[in-house]
Amino acid sequence: MGAMPCFRAEDLETVGEALDIAEDRTSGHYKYSLAQWKRHPYGVKTLASLQGHEIARAPAFAVLNKYSDPALPFERTGRKGDFYSICLQDHRILKAMARDHRLRLLPLLVYVFTHELVHIVRFCNFAQRFDIRGEVREREEEIVHATTMQILKGLSLRQLDYILEVYRSHGLFAREAC
């Protein structure tokens, strides 16, 4: 398969900024405090730290995994128990940006992170089970995509409107559990 392109150091700064924006917007939508996020622990991994099973087989920009013991970089909380990992697929994101030069990393990652955080909130609040398949999973993706669009609507971020228009269909953001 060959070497897959990874985010550069400056891209990792953008990853952190996008995560902060997405968490802030998602927190505002769900009225979550820092204490509530601590009850919903998650972390982020980029391609450089992914294990083989965390690399998406489907054309997704991120894969959301559920673990029992957190041991990830960018860990947001220290609580033991269920832990979610947002596994960014750098190579797919960079390929999309190379294909469409109007795509910008920050707004794209804000969308991706917001989408995954909505999943986490829904799983942790028992609005949906993590291990769903088939039509139920497709319906969940539609709900999460619509919620993500609502959360990001009105956010003043350069090129976000373009991202929301281009990816109006939820296909590229489908979750793949490993």
MODELLER restraints for C-alpha pairs under 7 A, 6 or more apart:
rsr = mdl.restraints
at = mdl.atoms
rsr.add(forms.Gaussian(group=physical.xy_distance, feature=features.Distance(at['CA:4:A'], at['CA:91:A']), mean=5.66, stdev=0.5))
rsr.add(forms.Gaussian(group=physical.xy_distance, feature=features.Distance(at['CA:5:A'], at['CA:90:A']), mean=6.83, stdev=0.5))
rsr.add(forms.Gaussian(group=physical.xy_distance, feature=features.Distance(at['CA:5:A'], at['CA:91:A']), mean=5.06, stdev=0.5))
rsr.add(forms.Gaussian(group=physical.xy_distance, feature=features.Distance(at['CA:6:A'], at['CA:47:A']), mean=5.98, stdev=0.5))
rsr.add(forms.Gaussian(group=physical.xy_distance, feature=features.Distance(at['CA:6:A'], at['CA:48:A']), mean=6.42, stdev=0.5))
rsr.add(forms.Gaussian(group=physical.xy_distance, feature=features.Distance(at['CA:6:A'], at['CA:90:A']), mean=5.34, stdev=0.5))
rsr.add(forms.Gaussian(group=physical.xy_distance, feature=features.Distance(at['CA:6:A'], at['CA:91:A']), mean=5.99, stdev=0.5))
rsr.add(forms.Gaussian(group=physical.xy_distance, feature=features.Distance(at['CA:7:A'], at['CA:90:A']), mean=5.97, stdev=0.5))
rsr.add(forms.Gaussian(group=physical.xy_distance, feature=features.Distance(at['CA:14:A'], at['CA:106:A']), mean=5.96, stdev=0.5))
rsr.add(forms.Gaussian(group=physical.xy_distance, feature=features.Distance(at['CA:15:A'], at['CA:109:A']), mean=6.87, stdev=0.5))
rsr.add(forms.Gaussian(group=physical.xy_distance, feature=features.Distance(at['CA:18:A'], at['CA:106:A']), mean=5.75, stdev=0.5))
rsr.add(forms.Gaussian(group=physical.xy_distance, feature=features.Distance(at['CA:18:A'], at['CA:109:A']), mean=5.73, stdev=0.5))
rsr.add(forms.Gaussian(group=physical.xy_distance, feature=features.Distance(at['CA:18:A'], at['CA:110:A']), mean=4.79, stdev=0.5))
rsr.add(forms.Gaussian(group=physical.xy_distance, feature=features.Distance(at['CA:19:A'], at['CA:110:A']), mean=6.55, stdev=0.5))
rsr.add(forms.Gaussian(group=physical.xy_distance, feature=features.Distance(at['CA:19:A'], at['CA:113:A']), mean=6.13, stdev=0.5))
rsr.add(forms.Gaussian(group=physical.xy_distance, feature=features.Distance(at['CA:21:A'], at['CA:110:A']), mean=6.60, stdev=0.5))
rsr.add(forms.Gaussian(group=physical.xy_distance, feature=features.Distance(at['CA:22:A'], at['CA:110:A']), mean=5.33, stdev=0.5))
rsr.add(forms.Gaussian(group=physical.xy_distance, feature=features.Distance(at['CA:22:A'], at['CA:113:A']), mean=5.84, stdev=0.5))
rsr.add(forms.Gaussian(group=physical.xy_distance, feature=features.Distance(at['CA:22:A'], at['CA:114:A']), mean=4.83, stdev=0.5))
rsr.add(forms.Gaussian(group=physical.xy_distance, feature=features.Distance(at['CA:23:A'], at['CA:114:A']), mean=6.89, stdev=0.5))
rsr.add(forms.Gaussian(group=physical.xy_distance, feature=features.Distance(at['CA:25:A'], at['CA:151:A']), mean=6.41, stdev=0.5))
rsr.add(forms.Gaussian(group=physical.xy_distance, feature=features.Distance(at['CA:26:A'], at['CA:114:A']), mean=6.43, stdev=0.5))
rsr.add(forms.Gaussian(group=physical.xy_distance, feature=features.Distance(at['CA:26:A'], at['CA:151:A']), mean=6.66, stdev=0.5))
rsr.add(forms.Gaussian(group=physical.xy_distance, feature=features.Distance(at['CA:27:A'], at['CA:33:A']), mean=6.84, stdev=0.5))
rsr.add(forms.Gaussian(group=physical.xy_distance, feature=features.Distance(at['CA:29:A'], at['CA:151:A']), mean=6.31, stdev=0.5))
rsr.add(forms.Gaussian(group=physical.xy_distance, feature=features.Distance(at['CA:38:A'], at['CA:77:A']), mean=5.46, stdev=0.5))
rsr.add(forms.Gaussian(group=physical.xy_distance, feature=features.Distance(at['CA:40:A'], at['CA:124:A']), mean=6.42, stdev=0.5))
rsr.add(forms.Gaussian(group=physical.xy_distance, feature=features.Distance(at['CA:41:A'], at['CA:76:A']), mean=6.32, stdev=0.5))
rsr.add(forms.Gaussian(group=physical.xy_distance, feature=features.Distance(at['CA:41:A'], at['CA:77:A']), mean=5.38, stdev=0.5))
rsr.add(forms.Gaussian(group=physical.xy_distance, feature=features.Distance(at['CA:41:A'], at['CA:79:A']), mean=6.81, stdev=0.5))
rsr.add(forms.Gaussian(group=physical.xy_distance, feature=features.Distance(at['CA:41:A'], at['CA:83:A']), mean=5.28, stdev=0.5))
rsr.add(forms.Gaussian(group=physical.xy_distance, feature=features.Distance(at['CA:41:A'], at['CA:84:A']), mean=6.39, stdev=0.5))
rsr.add(forms.Gaussian(group=physical.xy_distance, feature=features.Distance(at['CA:42:A'], at['CA:75:A']), mean=6.33, stdev=0.5))
rsr.add(forms.Gaussian(group=physical.xy_distance, feature=features.Distance(at['CA:42:A'], at['CA:76:A']), mean=5.90, stdev=0.5))
rsr.add(forms.Gaussian(group=physical.xy_distance, feature=features.Distance(at['CA:42:A'], at['CA:83:A']), mean=5.46, stdev=0.5))
rsr.add(forms.Gaussian(group=physical.xy_distance, feature=features.Distance(at['CA:42:A'], at['CA:84:A']), mean=4.43, stdev=0.5))
rsr.add(forms.Gaussian(group=physical.xy_distance, feature=features.Distance(at['CA:42:A'], at['CA:85:A']), mean=5.51, stdev=0.5))
rsr.add(forms.Gaussian(group=physical.xy_distance, feature=features.Distance(at['CA:43:A'], at['CA:72:A']), mean=6.16, stdev=0.5))
rsr.add(forms.Gaussian(group=physical.xy_distance, feature=features.Distance(at['CA:43:A'], at['CA:73:A']), mean=6.67, stdev=0.5))
rsr.add(forms.Gaussian(group=physical.xy_distance, feature=features.Distance(at['CA:43:A'], at['CA:74:A']), mean=5.39, stdev=0.5))
rsr.add(forms.Gaussian(group=physical.xy_distance, feature=features.Distance(at['CA:43:A'], at['CA:75:A']), mean=4.39, stdev=0.5))
rsr.add(forms.Gaussian(group=physical.xy_distance, feature=features.Distance(at['CA:43:A'], at['CA:76:A']), mean=5.80, stdev=0.5))
rsr.add(forms.Gaussian(group=physical.xy_distance, feature=features.Distance(at['CA:43:A'], at['CA:84:A']), mean=6.39, stdev=0.5))
rsr.add(forms.Gaussian(group=physical.xy_distance, feature=features.Distance(at['CA:43:A'], at['CA:85:A']), mean=4.92, stdev=0.5))
rsr.add(forms.Gaussian(group=physical.xy_distance, feature=features.Distance(at['CA:43:A'], at['CA:86:A']), mean=6.18, stdev=0.5))
rsr.add(forms.Gaussian(group=physical.xy_distance, feature=features.Distance(at['CA:44:A'], at['CA:73:A']), mean=6.62, stdev=0.5))
rsr.add(forms.Gaussian(group=physical.xy_distance, feature=features.Distance(at['CA:44:A'], at['CA:74:A']), mean=5.59, stdev=0.5))
rsr.add(forms.Gaussian(group=physical.xy_distance, feature=features.Distance(at['CA:44:A'], at['CA:75:A']), mean=6.97, stdev=0.5))
rsr.add(forms.Gaussian(group=physical.xy_distance, feature=features.Distance(at['CA:44:A'], at['CA:85:A']), mean=5.60, stdev=0.5))
rsr.add(forms.Gaussian(group=physical.xy_distance, feature=features.Distance(at['CA:44:A'], at['CA:86:A']), mean=4.73, stdev=0.5))
rsr.add(forms.Gaussian(group=physical.xy_distance, feature=features.Distance(at['CA:44:A'], at['CA:87:A']), mean=5.94, stdev=0.5))
rsr.add(forms.Gaussian(group=physical.xy_distance, feature=features.Distance(at['CA:45:A'], at['CA:73:A']), mean=6.53, stdev=0.5))
rsr.add(forms.Gaussian(group=physical.xy_distance, feature=features.Distance(at['CA:45:A'], at['CA:86:A']), mean=6.23, stdev=0.5))
rsr.add(forms.Gaussian(group=physical.xy_distance, feature=features.Distance(at['CA:45:A'], at['CA:87:A']), mean=4.84, stdev=0.5))
rsr.add(forms.Gaussian(group=physical.xy_distance, feature=features.Distance(at['CA:45:A'], at['CA:88:A']), mean=6.09, stdev=0.5))
rsr.add(forms.Gaussian(group=physical.xy_distance, feature=features.Distance(at['CA:46:A'], at['CA:87:A']), mean=5.96, stdev=0.5))
rsr.add(forms.Gaussian(group=physical.xy_distance, feature=features.Distance(at['CA:46:A'], at['CA:88:A']), mean=4.93, stdev=0.5))
rsr.add(forms.Gaussian(group=physical.xy_distance, feature=features.Distance(at['CA:46:A'], at['CA:89:A']), mean=6.67, stdev=0.5))
rsr.add(forms.Gaussian(group=physical.xy_distance, feature=features.Distance(at['CA:46:A'], at['CA:90:A']), mean=6.46, stdev=0.5))
rsr.add(forms.Gaussian(group=physical.xy_distance, feature=features.Distance(at['CA:47:A'], at['CA:88:A']), mean=6.38, stdev=0.5))
rsr.add(forms.Gaussian(group=physical.xy_distance, feature=features.Distance(at['CA:47:A'], at['CA:89:A']), mean=5.85, stdev=0.5))
rsr.add(forms.Gaussian(group=physical.xy_distance, feature=features.Distance(at['CA:47:A'], at['CA:90:A']), mean=5.63, stdev=0.5))
rsr.add(forms.Gaussian(group=physical.xy_distance, feature=features.Distance(at['CA:53:A'], at['CA:178:A']), mean=6.36, stdev=0.5))
rsr.add(forms.Gaussian(group=physical.xy_distance, feature=features.Distance(at['CA:54:A'], at['CA:87:A']), mean=6.69, stdev=0.5))
rsr.add(forms.Gaussian(group=physical.xy_distance, feature=features.Distance(at['CA:54:A'], at['CA:178:A']), mean=6.38, stdev=0.5))
rsr.add(forms.Gaussian(group=physical.xy_distance, feature=features.Distance(at['CA:55:A'], at['CA:89:A']), mean=6.77, stdev=0.5))
rsr.add(forms.Gaussian(group=physical.xy_distance, feature=features.Distance(at['CA:56:A'], at['CA:63:A']), mean=6.48, stdev=0.5))
rsr.add(forms.Gaussian(group=physical.xy_distance, feature=features.Distance(at['CA:56:A'], at['CA:176:A']), mean=6.97, stdev=0.5))
rsr.add(forms.Gaussian(group=physical.xy_distance, feature=features.Distance(at['CA:59:A'], at['CA:172:A']), mean=5.97, stdev=0.5))
rsr.add(forms.Gaussian(group=physical.xy_distance, feature=features.Distance(at['CA:60:A'], at['CA:172:A']), mean=4.95, stdev=0.5))
rsr.add(forms.Gaussian(group=physical.xy_distance, feature=features.Distance(at['CA:60:A'], at['CA:173:A']), mean=5.22, stdev=0.5))
rsr.add(forms.Gaussian(group=physical.xy_distance, feature=features.Distance(at['CA:60:A'], at['CA:174:A']), mean=5.87, stdev=0.5))
rsr.add(forms.Gaussian(group=physical.xy_distance, feature=features.Distance(at['CA:61:A'], at['CA:88:A']), mean=6.15, stdev=0.5))
rsr.add(forms.Gaussian(group=physical.xy_distance, feature=features.Distance(at['CA:61:A'], at['CA:89:A']), mean=5.13, stdev=0.5))
rsr.add(forms.Gaussian(group=physical.xy_distance, feature=features.Distance(at['CA:61:A'], at['CA:92:A']), mean=5.98, stdev=0.5))
rsr.add(forms.Gaussian(group=physical.xy_distance, feature=features.Distance(at['CA:61:A'], at['CA:93:A']), mean=5.84, stdev=0.5))
rsr.add(forms.Gaussian(group=physical.xy_distance, feature=features.Distance(at['CA:61:A'], at['CA:172:A']), mean=6.60, stdev=0.5))
rsr.add(forms.Gaussian(group=physical.xy_distance, feature=features.Distance(at['CA:61:A'], at['CA:173:A']), mean=6.00, stdev=0.5))
rsr.add(forms.Gaussian(group=physical.xy_distance, feature=features.Distance(at['CA:62:A'], at['CA:86:A']), mean=6.43, stdev=0.5))
rsr.add(forms.Gaussian(group=physical.xy_distance, feature=features.Distance(at['CA:62:A'], at['CA:87:A']), mean=5.35, stdev=0.5))
rsr.add(forms.Gaussian(group=physical.xy_distance, feature=features.Distance(at['CA:62:A'], at['CA:88:A']), mean=4.44, stdev=0.5))
rsr.add(forms.Gaussian(group=physical.xy_distance, feature=features.Distance(at['CA:62:A'], at['CA:89:A']), mean=5.37, stdev=0.5))
rsr.add(forms.Gaussian(group=physical.xy_distance, feature=features.Distance(at['CA:62:A'], at['CA:173:A']), mean=6.91, stdev=0.5))
rsr.add(forms.Gaussian(group=physical.xy_distance, feature=features.Distance(at['CA:63:A'], at['CA:86:A']), mean=5.89, stdev=0.5))
rsr.add(forms.Gaussian(group=physical.xy_distance, feature=features.Distance(at['CA:63:A'], at['CA:87:A']), mean=5.00, stdev=0.5))
rsr.add(forms.Gaussian(group=physical.xy_distance, feature=features.Distance(at['CA:63:A'], at['CA:88:A']), mean=6.59, stdev=0.5))
rsr.add(forms.Gaussian(group=physical.xy_distance, feature=features.Distance(at['CA:63:A'], at['CA:175:A']), mean=5.47, stdev=0.5))
rsr.add(forms.Gaussian(group=physical.xy_distance, feature=features.Distance(at['CA:63:A'], at['CA:176:A']), mean=5.28, stdev=0.5))
rsr.add(forms.Gaussian(group=physical.xy_distance, feature=features.Distance(at['CA:63:A'], at['CA:177:A']), mean=6.62, stdev=0.5))
rsr.add(forms.Gaussian(group=physical.xy_distance, feature=features.Distance(at['CA:64:A'], at['CA:84:A']), mean=6.76, stdev=0.5))
rsr.add(forms.Gaussian(group=physical.xy_distance, feature=features.Distance(at['CA:64:A'], at['CA:85:A']), mean=5.66, stdev=0.5))
rsr.add(forms.Gaussian(group=physical.xy_distance, feature=features.Distance(at['CA:64:A'], at['CA:86:A']), mean=4.78, stdev=0.5))
rsr.add(forms.Gaussian(group=physical.xy_distance, feature=features.Distance(at['CA:64:A'], at['CA:87:A']), mean=6.15, stdev=0.5))
rsr.add(forms.Gaussian(group=physical.xy_distance, feature=features.Distance(at['CA:64:A'], at['CA:116:A']), mean=6.91, stdev=0.5))
rsr.add(forms.Gaussian(group=physical.xy_distance, feature=features.Distance(at['CA:64:A'], at['CA:175:A']), mean=6.08, stdev=0.5))
rsr.add(forms.Gaussian(group=physical.xy_distance, feature=features.Distance(at['CA:64:A'], at['CA:176:A']), mean=6.43, stdev=0.5))
rsr.add(forms.Gaussian(group=physical.xy_distance, feature=features.Distance(at['CA:64:A'], at['CA:177:A']), mean=6.00, stdev=0.5))
rsr.add(forms.Gaussian(group=physical.xy_distance, feature=features.Distance(at['CA:65:A'], at['CA:84:A']), mean=5.59, stdev=0.5))
rsr.add(forms.Gaussian(group=physical.xy_distance, feature=features.Distance(at['CA:65:A'], at['CA:85:A']), mean=5.10, stdev=0.5))
rsr.add(forms.Gaussian(group=physical.xy_distance, feature=features.Distance(at['CA:65:A'], at['CA:86:A']), mean=6.64, stdev=0.5))
rsr.add(forms.Gaussian(group=physical.xy_distance, feature=features.Distance(at['CA:65:A'], at['CA:177:A']), mean=5.44, stdev=0.5))
rsr.add(forms.Gaussian(group=physical.xy_distance, feature=features.Distance(at['CA:65:A'], at['CA:178:A']), mean=5.98, stdev=0.5))
rsr.add(forms.Gaussian(group=physical.xy_distance, feature=features.Distance(at['CA:66:A'], at['CA:82:A']), mean=6.68, stdev=0.5))
rsr.add(forms.Gaussian(group=physical.xy_distance, feature=features.Distance(at['CA:66:A'], at['CA:83:A']), mean=5.68, stdev=0.5))
rsr.add(forms.Gaussian(group=physical.xy_distance, feature=features.Distance(at['CA:66:A'], at['CA:84:A']), mean=4.53, stdev=0.5))
rsr.add(forms.Gaussian(group=physical.xy_distance, feature=features.Distance(at['CA:66:A'], at['CA:85:A']), mean=6.31, stdev=0.5))
rsr.add(forms.Gaussian(group=physical.xy_distance, feature=features.Distance(at['CA:67:A'], at['CA:82:A']), mean=5.73, stdev=0.5))
rsr.add(forms.Gaussian(group=physical.xy_distance, feature=features.Distance(at['CA:67:A'], at['CA:83:A']), mean=5.03, stdev=0.5))
rsr.add(forms.Gaussian(group=physical.xy_distance, feature=features.Distance(at['CA:67:A'], at['CA:84:A']), mean=6.11, stdev=0.5))
rsr.add(forms.Gaussian(group=physical.xy_distance, feature=features.Distance(at['CA:68:A'], at['CA:81:A']), mean=5.28, stdev=0.5))
rsr.add(forms.Gaussian(group=physical.xy_distance, feature=features.Distance(at['CA:68:A'], at['CA:82:A']), mean=4.65, stdev=0.5))
rsr.add(forms.Gaussian(group=physical.xy_distance, feature=features.Distance(at['CA:68:A'], at['CA:83:A']), mean=5.83, stdev=0.5))
rsr.add(forms.Gaussian(group=physical.xy_distance, feature=features.Distance(at['CA:69:A'], at['CA:80:A']), mean=6.12, stdev=0.5))
rsr.add(forms.Gaussian(group=physical.xy_distance, feature=features.Distance(at['CA:69:A'], at['CA:81:A']), mean=6.13, stdev=0.5))
rsr.add(forms.Gaussian(group=physical.xy_distance, feature=features.Distance(at['CA:69:A'], at['CA:82:A']), mean=6.84, stdev=0.5))
rsr.add(forms.Gaussian(group=physical.xy_distance, feature=features.Distance(at['CA:69:A'], at['CA:83:A']), mean=6.47, stdev=0.5))
rsr.add(forms.Gaussian(group=physical.xy_distance, feature=features.Distance(at['CA:70:A'], at['CA:80:A']), mean=6.84, stdev=0.5))
rsr.add(forms.Gaussian(group=physical.xy_distance, feature=features.Distance(at['CA:70:A'], at['CA:83:A']), mean=5.79, stdev=0.5))
rsr.add(forms.Gaussian(group=physical.xy_distance, feature=features.Distance(at['CA:97:A'], at['CA:103:A']), mean=5.38, stdev=0.5))
rsr.add(forms.Gaussian(group=physical.xy_distance, feature=features.Distance(at['CA:97:A'], at['CA:104:A']), mean=6.97, stdev=0.5))
rsr.add(forms.Gaussian(group=physical.xy_distance, feature=features.Distance(at['CA:103:A'], at['CA:163:A']), mean=6.85, stdev=0.5))
rsr.add(forms.Gaussian(group=physical.xy_distance, feature=features.Distance(at['CA:104:A'], at['CA:159:A']), mean=6.80, stdev=0.5))
rsr.add(forms.Gaussian(group=physical.xy_distance, feature=features.Distance(at['CA:107:A'], at['CA:157:A']), mean=6.83, stdev=0.5))
rsr.add(forms.Gaussian(group=physical.xy_distance, feature=features.Distance(at['CA:107:A'], at['CA:159:A']), mean=6.40, stdev=0.5))
rsr.add(forms.Gaussian(group=physical.xy_distance, feature=features.Distance(at['CA:107:A'], at['CA:160:A']), mean=5.01, stdev=0.5))
rsr.add(forms.Gaussian(group=physical.xy_distance, feature=features.Distance(at['CA:107:A'], at['CA:163:A']), mean=6.91, stdev=0.5))
rsr.add(forms.Gaussian(group=physical.xy_distance, feature=features.Distance(at['CA:108:A'], at['CA:163:A']), mean=6.27, stdev=0.5))
rsr.add(forms.Gaussian(group=physical.xy_distance, feature=features.Distance(at['CA:114:A'], at['CA:148:A']), mean=6.12, stdev=0.5))
rsr.add(forms.Gaussian(group=physical.xy_distance, feature=features.Distance(at['CA:115:A'], at['CA:144:A']), mean=6.40, stdev=0.5))
rsr.add(forms.Gaussian(group=physical.xy_distance, feature=features.Distance(at['CA:115:A'], at['CA:145:A']), mean=6.53, stdev=0.5))
rsr.add(forms.Gaussian(group=physical.xy_distance, feature=features.Distance(at['CA:115:A'], at['CA:148:A']), mean=5.45, stdev=0.5))
rsr.add(forms.Gaussian(group=physical.xy_distance, feature=features.Distance(at['CA:118:A'], at['CA:144:A']), mean=6.28, stdev=0.5))
rsr.add(forms.Gaussian(group=physical.xy_distance, feature=features.Distance(at['CA:119:A'], at['CA:144:A']), mean=6.57, stdev=0.5))
rsr.add(forms.Gaussian(group=physical.xy_distance, feature=features.Distance(at['CA:122:A'], at['CA:128:A']), mean=5.87, stdev=0.5))
rsr.add(forms.Gaussian(group=physical.xy_distance, feature=features.Distance(at['CA:123:A'], at['CA:129:A']), mean=5.74, stdev=0.5))
rsr.add(forms.Gaussian(group=physical.xy_distance, feature=features.Distance(at['CA:123:A'], at['CA:130:A']), mean=6.03, stdev=0.5))
rsr.add(forms.Gaussian(group=physical.xy_distance, feature=features.Distance(at['CA:141:A'], at['CA:170:A']), mean=6.88, stdev=0.5))
rsr.add(forms.Gaussian(group=physical.xy_distance, feature=features.Distance(at['CA:141:A'], at['CA:174:A']), mean=6.50, stdev=0.5))
rsr.add(forms.Gaussian(group=physical.xy_distance, feature=features.Distance(at['CA:142:A'], at['CA:170:A']), mean=6.70, stdev=0.5))
rsr.add(forms.Gaussian(group=physical.xy_distance, feature=features.Distance(at['CA:145:A'], at['CA:170:A']), mean=5.93, stdev=0.5))
